[in-house]
């Protein structure tokens, strides 16, 4: 059991995005500079600025995806984007129907692109929609927390 000063172990995690897209801009700028070098005089400072601008745009995009689309499950809470749901409130994760208008965890209207929804029944009878890229694994781990064998 973890104390209040110890971090809870992470049982399931998805970061929402990787950092690789930040390197795409500089790689494209380097490629552009190389093509320009084959055809005549080059402007390396311009290509450097293009690479930095593309890297900065990608950095903002990746950071946003990591905040909004990340999933983390600990023994105590399911964190979906910026929202946290106490695992103690979850009563069922298997064979839960999805009613129309069920609230999506994390604050969006729909689960993030590339993820699959997982209906979860709470202690008050409401159904919310959790989500993950590997929703089967999330369901298995969450089922183990809800109904320990």
Wavefront OBJ file of the C-alpha trace (Angstrom):
o trace
v 0.000 0.000 0.000
v 1.313 3.424 -0.867
v 1.310 6.260 1.607
v 0.255 9.836 0.954
v 3.809 10.888 0.072
v 4.473 7.989 -2.290
v 3.270 8.069 -5.899
v 0.726 5.415 -6.851
v 1.995 2.762 -9.273
v 0.818 3.245 -12.849
v -1.008 0.136 -14.061
v -1.846 1.370 -17.572
v -0.602 4.396 -19.499
v -0.810 5.906 -22.963
v 1.003 9.205 -23.546
v -1.364 10.639 -26.178
v 1.484 11.442 -28.613
v 5.173 10.776 -29.112
v 7.849 13.418 -29.528
v 8.897 12.244 -33.034
v 6.781 14.820 -34.937
v 8.960 17.605 -33.495
v 11.850 16.289 -35.611
v 9.851 16.220 -38.863
v 10.075 19.993 -39.462
v 13.863 20.193 -39.166
v 14.183 17.049 -41.315
v 12.010 18.583 -44.071
v 13.957 21.852 -43.847
v 17.257 19.950 -44.153
v 15.884 18.088 -47.168
v 14.742 21.390 -48.728
v 18.136 22.932 -48.135
v 19.799 19.902 -49.743
v 17.591 20.120 -52.829
v 18.260 23.850 -53.072
v 22.025 23.204 -52.762
v 21.832 20.902 -55.802
v 20.218 23.616 -57.923
v 22.356 26.627 -57.080
v 23.166 29.049 -54.253
v 21.440 28.392 -50.934
v 20.015 30.440 -48.107
v 20.851 28.313 -45.045
v 19.541 30.903 -42.580
v 16.098 30.806 -44.215
v 16.027 27.004 -44.025
v 17.108 27.176 -40.382
v 14.181 29.493 -39.636
v 11.780 27.220 -41.546
v 13.005 24.199 -39.559
v 12.636 26.043 -36.243
v 9.139 27.284 -37.128
v 7.965 23.812 -38.100
v 9.538 22.298 -34.977
v 7.847 24.901 -32.775
v 4.448 24.252 -34.365
v 4.892 20.503 -33.889
v 6.032 21.043 -30.296
v 2.811 22.908 -29.481
v 0.734 20.206 -31.185
v 2.500 17.310 -29.405
v 2.290 19.013 -26.008
v -1.441 19.571 -26.506
v -2.026 15.942 -27.516
v -0.038 14.734 -24.503
v -2.233 16.795 -22.165
v -5.613 16.150 -23.747
v -5.230 12.583 -25.045
v -3.160 10.877 -22.362
v -4.547 7.970 -20.327
v -3.175 6.825 -16.976
v -4.660 4.275 -14.589
v -3.465 3.876 -11.003
v -5.052 1.716 -8.302
v -6.915 4.825 -7.138
v -7.839 6.866 -10.226
v -8.374 6.765 -13.978
v -6.923 9.905 -15.571
v -8.289 10.684 -19.048
v -6.846 13.879 -20.454
v -7.354 16.520 -17.766
v -10.135 14.642 -15.944
v -9.714 12.130 -13.140
v -12.231 9.511 -12.079
v -11.886 7.680 -8.783
v -11.687 3.912 -9.331
v -13.840 3.508 -6.201
v -16.764 5.024 -8.150
v -16.566 2.385 -10.910
v -18.799 -0.649 -10.420
v -18.830 -2.332 -13.840
v -16.695 -2.339 -17.004
v -17.942 -5.482 -18.761
v -21.169 -5.724 -20.784
v -22.168 -2.137 -20.082
v -24.464 -0.707 -22.732
v -23.779 2.784 -24.022
v -26.848 5.008 -23.673
v -27.296 7.941 -26.023
v -25.749 11.087 -24.616
v -23.316 9.344 -22.274
v -20.620 11.741 -21.093
v -17.135 11.208 -22.518
v -14.372 11.323 -19.904
v -11.753 13.978 -20.513
v -14.215 16.686 -21.515
v -14.655 16.110 -25.247
v -17.800 15.420 -27.236
v -16.321 12.203 -28.612
v -13.305 10.067 -27.744
v -10.071 11.373 -29.306
v -9.303 10.210 -32.828
v -7.535 6.850 -32.896
v -9.042 5.699 -29.604
v -11.918 3.345 -28.846
v -14.597 3.988 -26.248
v -15.216 1.813 -23.192
v -18.576 2.255 -21.431
v -18.139 2.295 -17.643
v -20.985 2.132 -15.096
v -20.530 4.252 -11.980
v -21.883 3.675 -8.475
v -24.800 6.082 -9.035
v -25.943 4.116 -12.115
v -24.714 6.583 -14.737
v -22.643 5.391 -17.655
v -19.604 7.347 -18.852
v -17.350 6.628 -21.789
v -13.686 5.980 -21.037
v -11.298 5.611 -23.991
v -7.867 4.331 -24.984
v -5.953 3.127 -28.017
v -5.612 -0.327 -26.423
v -9.084 -0.413 -24.916
v -8.970 -4.185 -24.343
v -5.933 -3.848 -22.061
v -7.516 -0.895 -20.226
v -10.678 -2.944 -19.679
v -8.692 -5.919 -18.336
v -6.730 -3.824 -15.850
v -9.783 -1.830 -14.773
v -11.821 -5.029 -14.348
v -9.101 -6.355 -12.025
v -9.433 -3.227 -9.869
v -13.223 -3.194 -9.817
v -13.745 -6.888 -9.065
v -10.539 -8.308 -7.578
v -10.359 -12.094 -7.753
l 1 2 3 4 5 6 7 8 9 10 11 12 13 14 15 16 17 18 19 20 21 22 23 24 25 26 27 28 29 30 31 32 33 34 35 36 37 38 39 40 41 42 43 44 45 46 47 48 49 50 51 52 53 54 55 56 57 58 59 60 61 62 63 64 65 66 67 68 69 70 71 72 73 74 75 76 77 78 79 80 81 82 83 84 85 86 87 88 89 90 91 92 93 94 95 96 97 98 99 100 101 102 103 104 105 106 107 108 109 110 111 112 113 114 115 116 117 118 119 120 121 122 123 124 125 126 127 128 129 130 131 132 133 134 135 136 137 138 139 140 141 142 143 144 145 146 147 148 149
